[in-house]
Amino acid sequence: MNKYIPYNITCPLASCSRSNTCARYANYQKAKAEEASFMVLNTDLLQVEGEVCPYHLVSERQRWARGFIRLCKSIPSGNAKYLNVYTPFTQRRFYKARNGEFPLNPQMQADLLEIFKERGADLSLGFDSYEEQDVLVEK
């Protein structure tokens, strides 16, 4: 059974106890009214038991960050050399992230803060800016 199901796959189970909060079911209702064709979960393989559904998808508001120039500047000079090597980014992507060219999700923020903490940065400065985003999360 395929564990990863893309978020654009819809779910037709109105009988599911969690369908009223599920983004997949809402997308199914919308697609049924507007689209000529769309992708649906295989109802023969769905094993929904009470409140447990491995495909339940909800919209969640998350705080995403942009840029970490202030954090980089707060690192003592001896610890700042080759900082990009310790991050999960390539060199080019590191500088784009540092300059705030793309948002960082909460997990990436936590990973970067751990790296900055190890290097002696002042974590109270935080990231350069923050923005709220609605994200689909499996719960």
N, CA, C and O atoms as a GROMACS GRO file, in nm:
protein
  556
    1MET      N    1   0.084  -0.119   0.000
    1MET     CA    2   0.000   0.000   0.000
    1MET      C    3   0.088   0.124   0.000
    1MET      O    4   0.185   0.132   0.076
    2ASN      N    5   0.056   0.220  -0.083
    2ASN     CA    6   0.133   0.343  -0.097
    2ASN      C    7   0.108   0.433   0.024
    2ASN      O    8  -0.004   0.478   0.046
    3LYS      N    9   0.213   0.459   0.102
    3LYS     CA   10   0.199   0.541   0.222
    3LYS      C   11   0.185   0.690   0.188
    3LYS      O   12   0.108   0.762   0.251
    4TYR      N   13   0.260   0.737   0.085
    4TYR     CA   14   0.254   0.878   0.048
    4TYR      C   15   0.142   0.899  -0.054
    4TYR      O   16   0.143   0.838  -0.161
    5ILE      N   17   0.048   0.981  -0.022
    5ILE     CA   18  -0.062   1.017  -0.112
    5ILE      C   19  -0.052   1.167  -0.137
    5ILE      O   20  -0.058   1.245  -0.041
    6PRO      N   21  -0.037   1.210  -0.263
    6PRO     CA   22  -0.029   1.354  -0.291
    6PRO      C   23  -0.152   1.428  -0.240
    6PRO      O   24  -0.262   1.371  -0.232
    7TYR      N   25  -0.133   1.554  -0.205
    7TYR     CA   26  -0.240   1.633  -0.145
    7TYR      C   27  -0.355   1.661  -0.242
    7TYR      O   28  -0.465   1.693  -0.198
    8ASN      N   29  -0.331   1.651  -0.374
    8ASN     CA   30  -0.438   1.680  -0.469
    8ASN      C   31  -0.533   1.563  -0.490
    8ASN      O   32  -0.631   1.577  -0.563
    9ILE      N   33  -0.507   1.449  -0.429
    9ILE     CA   34  -0.596   1.334  -0.438
    9ILE      C   35  -0.715   1.358  -0.345
    9ILE      O   36  -0.698   1.398  -0.230
   10THR      N   37  -0.836   1.335  -0.396
   10THR     CA   38  -0.956   1.361  -0.318
   10THR      C   39  -1.009   1.233  -0.253
   10THR      O   40  -0.969   1.122  -0.290
   11CYS      N   41  -1.098   1.249  -0.157
   11CYS     CA   42  -1.158   1.134  -0.087
   11CYS      C   43  -1.310   1.146  -0.092
   11CYS      O   44  -1.366   1.247  -0.050
   12PRO      N   45  -1.379   1.042  -0.142
   12PRO     CA   46  -1.524   1.048  -0.157
   12PRO      C   47  -1.604   0.996  -0.038
   12PRO      O   48  -1.727   0.986  -0.047
   13LEU      N   49  -1.539   0.961   0.073
   13LEU     CA   50  -1.609   0.897   0.184
   13LEU      C   51  -1.687   0.996   0.271
   13LEU      O   52  -1.633   1.052   0.366
   14ALA      N   53  -1.812   1.016   0.237
   14ALA     CA   54  -1.898   1.102   0.318
   14ALA      C   55  -1.931   1.034   0.450
   14ALA      O   56  -1.963   1.100   0.549
   15SER      N   57  -1.924   0.901   0.452
   15SER     CA   58  -1.957   0.825   0.573
   15SER      C   59  -1.848   0.832   0.680
   15SER      O   60  -1.870   0.792   0.794
   16CYS      N   61  -1.731   0.881   0.644
   16CYS     CA   62  -1.620   0.893   0.740
   16CYS      C   63  -1.657   0.994   0.848
   16CYS      O   64  -1.712   1.100   0.818
   17SER      N   65  -1.627   0.962   0.973
   17SER     CA   66  -1.662   1.052   1.084
   17SER      C   67  -1.581   1.181   1.082
   17SER      O   68  -1.618   1.278   1.148
   18ARG      N   69  -1.470   1.183   1.008
   18ARG     CA   70  -1.386   1.302   1.003
   18ARG      C   71  -1.400   1.380   0.871
   18ARG      O   72  -1.324   1.473   0.846
   19SER      N   73  -1.496   1.343   0.787
   19SER     CA   74  -1.511   1.408   0.657
   19SER      C   75  -1.544   1.557   0.669
   19SER      O   76  -1.512   1.635   0.580
   20ASN      N   77  -1.608   1.598   0.779
   20ASN     CA   78  -1.643   1.740   0.797
   20ASN      C   79  -1.521   1.828   0.820
   20ASN      O   80  -1.530   1.950   0.802
   21THR      N   81  -1.406   1.771   0.859
   21THR     CA   82  -1.284   1.850   0.880
   21THR      C   83  -1.176   1.817   0.779
   21THR      O   84  -1.066   1.873   0.785
   22CYS      N   85  -1.203   1.727   0.686
   22CYS     CA   86  -1.100   1.677   0.595
   22CYS      C   87  -1.092   1.760   0.466
   22CYS      O   88  -1.193   1.779   0.398
   23ALA      N   89  -0.973   1.810   0.435
   23ALA     CA   90  -0.953   1.888   0.313
   23ALA      C   91  -0.968   1.801   0.189
   23ALA      O   92  -1.010   1.850   0.084
   24ARG      N   93  -0.935   1.672   0.199
   24ARG     CA   94  -0.951   1.582   0.084
   24ARG      C   95  -1.099   1.568   0.046
   24ARG      O   96  -1.133   1.570  -0.072
   25TYR      N   97  -1.186   1.556   0.146
   25TYR     CA   98  -1.329   1.544   0.118
   25TYR      C   99  -1.384   1.676   0.064
   25TYR      O  100  -1.466   1.676  -0.028
   26ALA      N  101  -1.340   1.788   0.118
   26ALA     CA  102  -1.382   1.919   0.068
   26ALA      C  103  -1.339   1.937  -0.078
   26ALA      O  104  -1.414   1.989  -0.160
   27ASN      N  105  -1.216   1.892  -0.110
   27ASN     CA  106  -1.169   1.899  -0.248
   27ASN      C  107  -1.250   1.808  -0.339
   27ASN      O  108  -1.272   1.841  -0.456
   28TYR      N  109  -1.294   1.695  -0.286
   28TYR     CA  110  -1.379   1.604  -0.363
   28TYR      C  111  -1.511   1.672  -0.399
   28TYR      O  112  -1.555   1.666  -0.513
   29GLN      N  113  -1.573   1.736  -0.300
   29GLN     CA  114  -1.700   1.804  -0.323
   29GLN      C  115  -1.684   1.914  -0.428
   29GLN      O  116  -1.769   1.930  -0.516
   30LYS      N  117  -1.576   1.989  -0.417
   30LYS     CA  118  -1.550   2.099  -0.510
   30LYS      C  119  -1.524   2.045  -0.651
   30LYS      O  120  -1.578   2.096  -0.748
   31ALA      N  121  -1.440   1.942  -0.661
   31ALA     CA  122  -1.405   1.885  -0.791
   31ALA      C  123  -1.527   1.821  -0.857
   31ALA      O  124  -1.544   1.830  -0.979
   32LYS      N  125  -1.612   1.758  -0.777
   32LYS     CA  126  -1.732   1.693  -0.830
   32LYS      C  127  -1.824   1.796  -0.896
   32LYS      O  128  -1.891   1.766  -0.996
   33ALA      N  129  -1.828   1.915  -0.840
   33ALA     CA  130  -1.914   2.020  -0.894
   33ALA      C  131  -1.852   2.095  -1.012
   33ALA      O  132  -1.924   2.147  -1.097
   34GLU      N  133  -1.717   2.100  -1.018
   34GLU     CA  134  -1.652   2.187  -1.116
   34GLU      C  135  -1.569   2.117  -1.222
   34GLU      O  136  -1.557   2.169  -1.333
   35GLU      N  137  -1.513   2.001  -1.193
   35GLU     CA  138  -1.416   1.938  -1.282
   35GLU      C  139  -1.478   1.826  -1.365
   35GLU      O  140  -1.572   1.759  -1.321
   36ALA      N  141  -1.423   1.806  -1.485
   36ALA     CA  142  -1.466   1.694  -1.569
   36ALA      C  143  -1.400   1.564  -1.523
   36ALA      O  144  -1.460   1.457  -1.532
   37SER      N  145  -1.278   1.575  -1.473
   37SER     CA  146  -1.208   1.456  -1.420
   37SER      C  147  -1.117   1.498  -1.307
   37SER      O  148  -1.066   1.610  -1.304
   38PHE      N  149  -1.096   1.407  -1.212
   38PHE     CA  150  -1.008   1.431  -1.098
   38PHE      C  151  -0.969   1.298  -1.036
   38PHE      O  152  -1.030   1.195  -1.066
   39MET      N  153  -0.867   1.299  -0.949
   39MET     CA  154  -0.816   1.176  -0.888
   39MET      C  155  -0.880   1.153  -0.752
   39MET      O  156  -0.899   1.246  -0.673
   40VAL      N  157  -0.914   1.026  -0.726
   40VAL     CA  158  -0.984   0.988  -0.603
   40VAL      C  159  -0.911   0.872  -0.537
   40VAL      O  160  -0.855   0.786  -0.606
   41LEU      N  161  -0.910   0.870  -0.403
   41LEU     CA  162  -0.856   0.755  -0.330
   41LEU      C  163  -0.939   0.631  -0.362
   41LEU      O  164  -1.060   0.640  -0.383
   42ASN      N  165  -0.875   0.516  -0.364
   42ASN     CA  166  -0.943   0.389  -0.389
   42ASN      C  167  -1.020   0.350  -0.263
   42ASN      O  168  -0.959   0.313  -0.162
   43THR      N  169  -1.152   0.357  -0.269
   43THR     CA  170  -1.234   0.329  -0.150
   43THR      C  171  -1.229   0.182  -0.109
   43THR      O  172  -1.259   0.150   0.006
   44ASP      N  173  -1.192   0.093  -0.201
   44ASP     CA  174  -1.180  -0.049  -0.166
   44ASP      C  175  -1.062  -0.074  -0.073
   44ASP      O  176  -1.063  -0.169   0.005
   45LEU      N  177  -0.960   0.012  -0.081
   45LEU     CA  178  -0.841  -0.006   0.002
   45LEU      C  179  -0.840   0.081   0.127
   45LEU      O  180  -0.754   0.065   0.214
   46LEU      N  181  -0.934   0.174   0.137
   46LEU     CA  182  -0.940   0.260   0.256
   46LEU      C  183  -0.986   0.181   0.376
   46LEU      O  184  -1.088   0.111   0.371
   47GLN      N  185  -0.912   0.191   0.483
   47GLN     CA  186  -0.948   0.124   0.607
   47GLN      C  187  -0.964   0.229   0.716
   47GLN      O  188  -0.873   0.254   0.795
   48VAL      N  189  -1.080   0.289   0.718
   48VAL     CA  190  -1.109   0.394   0.815
   48VAL      C  191  -1.177   0.332   0.935
   48VAL      O  192  -1.284   0.271   0.923
   49GLU      N  193  -1.115   0.349   1.051
   49GLU     CA  194  -1.168   0.291   1.174
   49GLU      C  195  -1.193   0.402   1.276
   49GLU      O  196  -1.098   0.453   1.336
   50GLY      N  197  -1.317   0.440   1.294
   50GLY     CA  198  -1.351   0.543   1.391
   50GLY      C  199  -1.286   0.676   1.360
   50GLY      O  200  -1.306   0.732   1.252
   51GLU      N  201  -1.209   0.727   1.454
   51GLU     CA  202  -1.143   0.856   1.439
   51GLU      C  203  -1.005   0.845   1.373
   51GLU      O  204  -0.936   0.946   1.359
   52VAL      N  205  -0.966   0.725   1.333
   52VAL     CA  206  -0.833   0.705   1.275
   52VAL      C  207  -0.845   0.695   1.123
   52VAL      O  208  -0.910   0.605   1.071
   53CYS      N  209  -0.782   0.788   1.053
   53CYS     CA  210  -0.776   0.784   0.907
   53CYS      C  211  -0.637   0.830   0.866
   53CYS      O  212  -0.600   0.944   0.893
   54PRO      N  213  -0.558   0.744   0.802
   54PRO     CA  214  -0.422   0.782   0.765
   54PRO      C  215  -0.416   0.888   0.655
   54PRO      O  216  -0.308   0.941   0.628
   55TYR      N  217  -0.529   0.919   0.592
   55TYR     CA  218  -0.530   1.014   0.481
   55TYR      C  219  -0.600   1.146   0.517
   55TYR      O  220  -0.621   1.230   0.430
   56HIS      N  221  -0.637   1.163   0.643
   56HIS     CA  222  -0.706   1.284   0.688
   56HIS      C  223  -0.613   1.404   0.670
   56HIS      O  224  -0.500   1.403   0.717
   57LEU      N  225  -0.662   1.504   0.601
   57LEU     CA  226  -0.582   1.620   0.567
   57LEU      C  227  -0.653   1.746   0.616
   57LEU      O  228  -0.769   1.768   0.584
   58VAL      N  229  -0.582   1.827   0.694
   58VAL     CA  230  -0.641   1.951   0.745
   58VAL      C  231  -0.553   2.070   0.710
   58VAL      O  232  -0.432   2.056   0.689
   59SER      N  233  -0.615   2.184   0.703
   59SER     CA  234  -0.542   2.308   0.677
   59SER      C  235  -0.497   2.364   0.812
   59SER      O  236  -0.577   2.378   0.904
   60GLU      N  237  -0.370   2.397   0.821
   60GLU     CA  238  -0.313   2.447   0.946
   60GLU      C  239  -0.235   2.574   0.918
   60GLU      O  240  -0.159   2.581   0.822
   61ARG      N  241  -0.254   2.675   1.003
   61ARG     CA  242  -0.179   2.800   0.988
   61ARG      C  243  -0.044   2.785   1.058
   61ARG      O  244  -0.037   2.751   1.176
   62GLN      N  245   0.063   2.811   0.982
   62GLN     CA  246   0.198   2.797   1.036
   62GLN      C  247   0.275   2.928   1.018
   62GLN      O  248   0.245   3.009   0.930
   63ARG      N  249   0.373   2.947   1.104
   63ARG     CA  250   0.458   3.066   1.100
   63ARG      C  251   0.587   3.030   1.026
   63ARG      O  252   0.670   2.956   1.079
   64TRP      N  253   0.603   3.082   0.906
   64TRP     CA  254   0.722   3.057   0.826
   64TRP      C  255   0.814   3.178   0.835
   64TRP      O  256   0.767   3.291   0.852
   65ALA      N  257   0.944   3.155   0.825
   65ALA     CA  258   1.043   3.262   0.840
   65ALA      C  259   1.110   3.292   0.706
   65ALA      O  260   1.112   3.209   0.616
   66ARG      N  261   1.163   3.412   0.697
   66ARG     CA  262   1.243   3.451   0.579
   66ARG      C  263   1.371   3.518   0.628
   66ARG      O  264   1.367   3.610   0.710
   67GLY      N  265   1.483   3.471   0.578
   67GLY     CA  266   1.612   3.534   0.603
   67GLY      C  267   1.669   3.513   0.742
   67GLY      O  268   1.596   3.507   0.840
   68PHE      N  269   1.802   3.504   0.747
   68PHE     CA  270   1.868   3.492   0.878
   68PHE      C  271   2.002   3.565   0.878
   68PHE      O  272   2.101   3.516   0.931
   69ILE      N  273   2.003   3.682   0.818
   69ILE     CA  274   2.125   3.764   0.815
   69ILE      C  275   2.163   3.808   0.955
   69ILE      O  276   2.281   3.804   0.991
   70ARG      N  277   2.066   3.850   1.037
   70ARG     CA  278   2.096   3.894   1.174
   70ARG      C  279   2.158   3.781   1.255
   70ARG      O  280   2.253   3.803   1.331
   71LEU      N  281   2.105   3.660   1.240
   71LEU     CA  282   2.162   3.545   1.313
   71LEU      C  283   2.305   3.519   1.268
   71LEU      O  284   2.392   3.490   1.350
   72CYS      N  285   2.330   3.529   1.137
   72CYS     CA  286   2.466   3.507   1.085
   72CYS      C  287   2.563   3.609   1.142
   72CYS      O  288   2.676   3.576   1.178
   73LYS      N  289   2.519   3.735   1.150
   73LYS     CA  290   2.606   3.841   1.201
   73LYS      C  291   2.634   3.827   1.350
   73LYS      O  292   2.733   3.880   1.399
   74SER      N  293   2.547   3.757   1.423
   74SER     CA  294   2.565   3.743   1.568
   74SER      C  295   2.659   3.628   1.605
   74SER      O  296   2.694   3.613   1.722
   75ILE      N  297   2.701   3.549   1.508
   75ILE     CA  298   2.793   3.438   1.536
   75ILE      C  299   2.934   3.495   1.557
   75ILE      O  300   2.978   3.578   1.478
   76PRO      N  301   3.004   3.452   1.661
   76PRO     CA  302   3.143   3.496   1.680
   76PRO      C  303   3.225   3.462   1.554
   76PRO      O  304   3.208   3.356   1.494
   77SER      N  305   3.314   3.552   1.516
   77SER     CA  306   3.383   3.541   1.387
   77SER      C  307   3.455   3.408   1.366
   77SER      O  308   3.460   3.360   1.253
   78GLY      N  309   3.511   3.349   1.469
   78GLY     CA  310   3.582   3.222   1.451
   78GLY      C  311   3.490   3.105   1.422
   78GLY      O  312   3.534   3.003   1.368
   79ASN      N  313   3.363   3.117   1.456
   79ASN     CA  314   3.267   3.008   1.435
   79ASN      C  315   3.185   3.022   1.307
   79ASN      O  316   3.109   2.932   1.272
   80ALA      N  317   3.200   3.134   1.238
   80ALA     CA  318   3.116   3.162   1.122
   80ALA      C  319   3.171   3.107   0.991
   80ALA      O  320   3.099   3.100   0.892
   81LYS      N  321   3.298   3.068   0.990
   81LYS     CA  322   3.359   3.023   0.866
   81LYS      C  323   3.294   2.893   0.818
   81LYS      O  324   3.273   2.800   0.896
   82TYR      N  325   3.261   2.889   0.691
   82TYR     CA  326   3.200   2.772   0.627
   82TYR      C  327   3.066   2.734   0.690
   82TYR      O  328   3.033   2.615   0.697
   83LEU      N  329   2.991   2.830   0.736
   83LEU     CA  330   2.862   2.804   0.800
   83LEU      C  331   2.769   2.726   0.707
   83LEU      O  332   2.696   2.638   0.752
   84ASN      N  333   2.771   2.759   0.578
   84ASN     CA  334   2.680   2.694   0.484
   84ASN      C  335   2.705   2.544   0.474
   84ASN      O  336   2.614   2.470   0.435
   85VAL      N  337   2.822   2.496   0.508
   85VAL     CA  338   2.854   2.353   0.501
   85VAL      C  339   2.774   2.275   0.604
   85VAL      O  340   2.742   2.158   0.582
   86TYR      N  341   2.740   2.337   0.716
   86TYR     CA  342   2.670   2.269   0.824
   86TYR      C  343   2.518   2.271   0.808
   86TYR      O  344   2.446   2.208   0.885
   87THR      N  345   2.469   2.343   0.708
   87THR     CA  346   2.325   2.350   0.684
   87THR      C  347   2.286   2.248   0.578
   87THR      O  348   2.372   2.196   0.508
   88PRO      N  349   2.157   2.219   0.565
   88PRO     CA  350   2.112   2.124   0.463
   88PRO      C  351   2.105   2.184   0.323
   88PRO      O  352   2.054   2.119   0.231
   89PHE      N  353   2.154   2.305   0.305
   89PHE     CA  354   2.146   2.373   0.176
   89PHE      C  355   2.275   2.358   0.096
   89PHE      O  356   2.382   2.336   0.152
   90THR      N  357   2.262   2.369  -0.037
   90THR     CA  358   2.381   2.387  -0.121
   90THR      C  359   2.428   2.531  -0.097
   90THR      O  360   2.356   2.609  -0.035
   91GLN      N  361   2.546   2.565  -0.146
   91GLN     CA  362   2.599   2.699  -0.120
   91GLN      C  363   2.506   2.807  -0.178
   91GLN      O  364   2.476   2.906  -0.110
   92ARG      N  365   2.463   2.788  -0.301
   92ARG     CA  366   2.375   2.888  -0.364
   92ARG      C  367   2.242   2.900  -0.289
   92ARG      O  368   2.194   3.010  -0.265
   93ARG      N  369   2.184   2.787  -0.253
   93ARG     CA  370   2.055   2.785  -0.182
   93ARG      C  371   2.070   2.846  -0.042
   93ARG      O  372   1.979   2.912   0.007
   94PHE      N  373   2.186   2.824   0.021
   94PHE     CA  374   2.212   2.882   0.153
   94PHE      C  375   2.204   3.035   0.147
   94PHE      O  376   2.138   3.097   0.230
   95TYR      N  377   2.269   3.094   0.048
   95TYR     CA  378   2.269   3.240   0.039
   95TYR      C  379   2.132   3.294   0.002
   95TYR      O  380   2.095   3.403   0.046
   96LYS      N  381   2.056   3.220  -0.078
   96LYS     CA  382   1.920   3.263  -0.109
   96LYS      C  383   1.832   3.257   0.017
   96LYS      O  384   1.752   3.347   0.041
   97ALA      N  385   1.848   3.151   0.096
   97ALA     CA  386   1.773   3.138   0.221
   97ALA      C  387   1.814   3.247   0.319
   97ALA      O  388   1.729   3.308   0.384
   98ARG      N  389   1.944   3.272   0.330
   98ARG     CA  390   1.995   3.374   0.421
   98ARG      C  391   1.938   3.512   0.387
   98ARG      O  392   1.906   3.590   0.476
   99ASN      N  393   1.926   3.540   0.258
   99ASN     CA  394   1.876   3.670   0.214
   99ASN      C  395   1.723   3.679   0.213
   99ASN      O  396   1.668   3.785   0.183
  100GLY      N  397   1.655   3.570   0.244
  100GLY     CA  398   1.509   3.572   0.254
  100GLY      C  399   1.437   3.559   0.121
  100GLY      O  400   1.324   3.606   0.107
  101GLU      N  401   1.501   3.496   0.023
  101GLU     CA  402   1.438   3.483  -0.108
  101GLU      C  403   1.329   3.376  -0.112
  101GLU      O  404   1.248   3.374  -0.204
  102PHE      N  405   1.326   3.288  -0.012
  102PHE     CA  406   1.218   3.190  -0.003
  102PHE      C  407   1.190   3.162   0.144
  102PHE      O  408   1.279   3.176   0.228
  103PRO      N  409   1.066   3.122   0.176
  103PRO     CA  410   1.029   3.100   0.316
  103PRO      C  411   1.082   2.967   0.370
  103PRO      O  412   1.102   2.872   0.296
  104LEU      N  413   1.104   2.964   0.501
  104LEU     CA  414   1.152   2.845   0.571
  104LEU      C  415   1.041   2.790   0.659
  104LEU      O  416   0.985   2.862   0.741
  105ASN      N  417   1.009   2.662   0.641
  105ASN     CA  418   0.902   2.601   0.721
  105ASN      C  419   0.948   2.583   0.865
  105ASN      O  420   1.067   2.594   0.894
  106PRO      N  421   0.855   2.555   0.957
  106PRO     CA  422   0.891   2.543   1.099
  106PRO      C  423   0.999   2.438   1.128
  106PRO      O  424   1.084   2.460   1.215
  107GLN      N  425   0.998   2.326   1.058
  107GLN     CA  426   1.100   2.223   1.080
  107GLN      C  427   1.238   2.274   1.038
  107GLN      O  428   1.337   2.251   1.108
  108MET      N  429   1.246   2.341   0.924
  108MET     CA  430   1.373   2.396   0.878
  108MET      C  431   1.422   2.505   0.973
  108MET      O  432   1.542   2.516   0.997
  109GLN      N  433   1.330   2.584   1.028
  109GLN     CA  434   1.368   2.686   1.126
  109GLN      C  435   1.434   2.621   1.247
  109GLN      O  436   1.537   2.667   1.296
  110ALA      N  437   1.372   2.514   1.296
  110ALA     CA  438   1.426   2.444   1.414
  110ALA      C  439   1.564   2.388   1.385
  110ALA      O  440   1.655   2.397   1.468
  111ASP      N  441   1.582   2.329   1.267
  111ASP     CA  442   1.712   2.274   1.228
  111ASP      C  443   1.818   2.383   1.221
  111ASP      O  444   1.930   2.364   1.269
  112LEU      N  445   1.783   2.496   1.160
  112LEU     CA  446   1.879   2.606   1.149
  112LEU      C  447   1.911   2.667   1.285
  112LEU      O  448   2.026   2.701   1.312
  113LEU      N  449   1.811   2.682   1.370
  113LEU     CA  450   1.836   2.738   1.503
  113LEU      C  451   1.931   2.649   1.584
  113LEU      O  452   2.013   2.700   1.660
  114GLU      N  453   1.920   2.519   1.566
  114GLU     CA  454   2.012   2.426   1.634
  114GLU      C  455   2.156   2.448   1.585
  114GLU      O  456   2.250   2.446   1.664
  115ILE      N  457   2.171   2.468   1.455
  115ILE     CA  458   2.304   2.494   1.397
  115ILE      C  459   2.359   2.626   1.449
  115ILE      O  460   2.476   2.635   1.487
  116PHE      N  461   2.275   2.730   1.452
  116PHE     CA  462   2.319   2.860   1.502
  116PHE      C  463   2.353   2.853   1.651
  116PHE      O  464   2.447   2.918   1.696
  117LYS      N  465   2.278   2.776   1.726
  117LYS     CA  466   2.306   2.759   1.869
  117LYS      C  467   2.443   2.696   1.890
  117LYS      O  468   2.519   2.739   1.977
  118GLU      N  469   2.475   2.593   1.809
  118GLU     CA  470   2.606   2.527   1.819
  118GLU      C  471   2.720   2.623   1.785
  118GLU      O  472   2.830   2.608   1.837
  119ARG      N  473   2.694   2.720   1.700
  119ARG     CA  474   2.797   2.816   1.657
  119ARG      C  475   2.804   2.938   1.748
  119ARG      O  476   2.890   3.024   1.729
  120GLY      N  477   2.714   2.948   1.847
  120GLY     CA  478   2.720   3.058   1.943
  120GLY      C  479   2.644   3.182   1.903
  120GLY      O  480   2.674   3.291   1.952
  121ALA      N  481   2.547   3.170   1.814
  121ALA     CA  482   2.468   3.287   1.771
  121ALA      C  483   2.371   3.330   1.881
  121ALA      O  484   2.337   3.252   1.970
  122ASP      N  485   2.328   3.454   1.874
  122ASP     CA  486   2.228   3.508   1.966
  122ASP      C  487   2.090   3.472   1.912
  122ASP      O  488   2.038   3.540   1.824
  123LEU      N  489   2.031   3.366   1.964
  123LEU     CA  490   1.903   3.316   1.913
  123LEU      C  491   1.786   3.409   1.942
  123LEU      O  492   1.681   3.398   1.879
  124SER      N  493   1.804   3.502   2.036
  124SER     CA  494   1.695   3.594   2.069
  124SER      C  495   1.665   3.690   1.952
  124SER      O  496   1.557   3.750   1.948
  125LEU      N  497   1.758   3.703   1.859
  125LEU     CA  498   1.736   3.789   1.742
  125LEU      C  499   1.630   3.732   1.650
  125LEU      O  500   1.556   3.808   1.585
  126GLY      N  501   1.620   3.601   1.642
  126GLY     CA  502   1.522   3.537   1.555
  126GLY      C  503   1.556   3.556   1.408
  126GLY      O  504   1.661   3.610   1.373
  127PHE      N  505   1.466   3.512   1.324
  127PHE     CA  506   1.484   3.527   1.180
  127PHE      C  507   1.451   3.670   1.139
  127PHE      O  508   1.393   3.745   1.218
  128ASP      N  509   1.486   3.708   1.018
  128ASP     CA  510   1.470   3.847   0.974
  128ASP      C  511   1.323   3.888   0.964
  128ASP      O  512   1.289   4.001   1.001
  129SER      N  513   1.237   3.800   0.916
  129SER     CA  514   1.094   3.831   0.910
  129SER      C  515   1.014   3.702   0.916
  129SER      O  516   1.066   3.593   0.894
  130TYR      N  517   0.887   3.717   0.946
  130TYR     CA  518   0.797   3.601   0.957
  130TYR      C  519   0.670   3.628   0.878
  130TYR      O  520   0.630   3.742   0.859
  131GLU      N  521   0.608   3.521   0.834
  131GLU     CA  522   0.480   3.531   0.764
  131GLU      C  523   0.395   3.408   0.798
  131GLU      O  524   0.448   3.300   0.823
  132GLU      N  525   0.265   3.427   0.798
  132GLU     CA  526   0.172   3.318   0.825
  132GLU      C  527   0.133   3.253   0.693
  132GLU      O  528   0.105   3.322   0.595
  133GLN      N  529   0.132   3.120   0.691
  133GLN     CA  530   0.090   3.047   0.571
  133GLN      C  531  -0.004   2.935   0.611
  133GLN      O  532   0.014   2.870   0.714
  134ASP      N  533  -0.106   2.912   0.528
  134ASP     CA  534  -0.195   2.798   0.547
  134ASP      C  535  -0.136   2.680   0.472
  134ASP      O  536  -0.110   2.687   0.352
  135VAL      N  537  -0.114   2.571   0.546
  135VAL     CA  538  -0.047   2.453   0.491
  135VAL      C  539  -0.134   2.331   0.516
  135VAL      O  540  -0.195   2.319   0.622
  136LEU      N  541  -0.141   2.241   0.418
  136LEU     CA  542  -0.214   2.116   0.436
  136LEU      C  543  -0.125   2.016   0.508
  136LEU      O  544  -0.012   1.991   0.467
  137VAL      N  545  -0.178   1.958   0.617
  137VAL     CA  546  -0.102   1.866   0.702
  137VAL      C  547  -0.184   1.740   0.726
  137VAL      O  548  -0.305   1.748   0.751
  138GLU      N  549  -0.120   1.624   0.718
  138GLU     CA  550  -0.189   1.499   0.748
  138GLU      C  551  -0.196   1.482   0.898
  138GLU      O  552  -0.093   1.482   0.966
  139LYS      N  553  -0.318   1.468   0.952
  139LYS     CA  554  -0.336   1.449   1.097
  139LYS      C  555  -0.440   1.343   1.121
  139LYS      O  556  -0.471   1.312   1.236
   0.00000   0.00000   0.00000
